Amino acid sequence: MIPTRKWVFTDLIYLLNEAIMLKAMLSQPMANKSEAEIVETRNRAIAALETQGYSIVNTLFTDGWYSKEAMEKRGVVQIPLCFLAKSLENMANCHAAYFCKGWENARGCRIEHDAAKAYGLIVLYE
């Protein structure tokens, strides 16, 4: 079948997604943000990625295992580093990483960005 219009990047993403379900993670600054701001930004990013056909790999760790008390009980000393380590672990399951506005001002986001670039993930920006 011959296409009746020019192919665009979104067409290629769609075709790739049909062949393999592409997975993406979010990298989102959270310091000094309210829970409402975090949720709003996250929902907007998820909608943008789902529109492009990506499934989302969770990098927001909110269950009891990641509560401050539980981590301290397990002996975690550097709690932000624990969250970053888990996020990088989940990045290994992704084809793409989506960086929300302000990522360049957040230490963890910058590290995730460097890792995404170094390991050849598709890098997307809000």
CORQUIQUI-V960865 format. One record per backbone hydrogen bond with DSSP energy under -0.5 kcal/mol. NH is the residue of the N-H (numbers start at 1). CO is the residue of the C=O. If there is no record, write none. Layout:
# CORQUIQUI-V960865
nh,co
NH,CO
NH,CO
This chain:
# CORQUIQUI-V960865
nh,co
3,1
11,8
12,8
13,9
14,10
15,11
16,12
17,13
18,14
19,15
20,16
22,20
24,55
25,96
27,98
28,26
33,30
38,34
39,35
40,36
41,37
42,38
43,39
44,40
45,41
46,42
47,43
48,44
49,45
50,46
51,47
52,48
53,50
54,49
55,22
57,24
58,56
61,59
62,60
66,63
67,64
71,67
72,68
73,69
74,70
75,72
76,71
79,77
82,78
83,79
84,80
85,81
86,82
87,83
88,84
89,85
90,86
91,87
92,88
92,89
93,90
94,91
95,23
96,23
97,122
98,25
99,97
99,124
100,27
100,98
103,100
105,102
106,103
107,105
110,106
111,107
112,108
113,109
114,110
115,111
116,112
117,113
118,114
119,115
120,117
121,116
122,95
124,97
124,122
126,99
